[in-house]
Amino acid sequence: MSAAVGDEIPKISGPANDALALAGHTTLTAIAQLRKKDLLDLHGVGPKAIRILREALAERGLTFADERK
C-alpha cells in the first residue's frame, strides 16, 4: 500500500529508512502512533532520524505518541 501524498516518510538514511520499512512503518501517520523509544529500538534509527521525523510530523500537525499532551 502506498502512502497518501504528504504522508510519505522523508529520506533519512538507507539504514533508517530500511529499518522503518522492515518494521512496517511506511507512513508518517503510522510513525505518529509510535513512541520515540519504539523507533530508537530499531537498528539504524538514531537521534538524527528522530529529529528528521519530528520535523516532518510537525509540518503535518502530528507528533510522536509520547510527545502528546
C-alpha positions as CSV (number, residue, x, y, z in Angstrom):
1,M,0.0,0.0,0.0
2,S,1.5,3.4,-0.9
3,A,1.4,6.4,1.3
4,A,-1.0,9.2,0.6
5,V,0.5,12.4,-0.8
6,G,2.1,14.2,2.1
7,D,2.2,11.2,4.3
8,E,5.5,9.8,3.0
9,I,8.4,9.2,5.3
10,P,11.2,11.5,4.3
11,K,14.6,10.2,3.2
12,I,16.7,9.9,6.3
13,S,19.4,7.4,5.6
14,G,19.4,4.0,3.9
15,P,19.6,2.0,7.2
16,A,17.0,4.1,8.9
17,N,14.5,4.0,6.0
18,D,15.1,0.3,5.6
19,A,14.5,-0.3,9.3
20,L,11.3,1.6,9.2
21,A,10.1,-0.3,6.1
22,L,11.1,-3.6,7.5
23,A,9.1,-2.9,10.7
24,G,6.1,-2.0,8.6
25,H,6.2,1.8,9.4
26,T,5.6,3.2,5.9
27,T,3.7,6.5,6.6
28,L,4.1,9.5,8.9
29,T,0.6,8.6,10.2
30,A,2.0,5.3,11.3
31,I,5.1,6.9,12.8
32,A,2.9,9.3,14.8
33,Q,1.4,6.2,16.6
34,L,4.8,5.3,18.0
35,R,7.0,6.5,20.9
36,K,10.5,7.7,20.2
37,K,11.8,4.7,22.1
38,D,10.0,2.3,19.8
39,L,11.8,3.9,16.9
40,L,15.2,4.1,18.6
41,D,14.9,0.4,19.3
42,L,15.1,-0.2,15.5
43,H,18.7,-0.9,14.3
44,G,19.6,2.0,12.0
45,V,17.3,4.6,13.7
46,G,19.2,7.2,15.8
47,P,18.8,10.7,17.1
48,K,19.2,12.2,13.6
49,A,16.3,10.1,12.3
50,I,14.2,11.2,15.2
51,R,14.9,14.8,14.5
52,I,14.0,14.5,10.8
53,L,10.9,12.5,11.6
54,R,9.8,15.0,14.3
55,E,10.2,17.9,11.8
56,A,8.2,16.0,9.1
57,L,5.5,15.2,11.7
58,A,5.3,18.8,12.9
59,E,4.8,20.0,9.3
60,R,1.6,17.9,9.2
61,G,0.4,18.8,12.7
62,L,1.5,15.4,14.1
63,T,3.7,14.3,17.0
64,F,5.2,11.1,18.3
65,A,2.8,9.3,20.7
66,D,4.9,10.1,23.7
67,E,5.0,13.8,22.9
68,R,1.3,14.5,23.0
69,K,-0.2,16.5,25.9
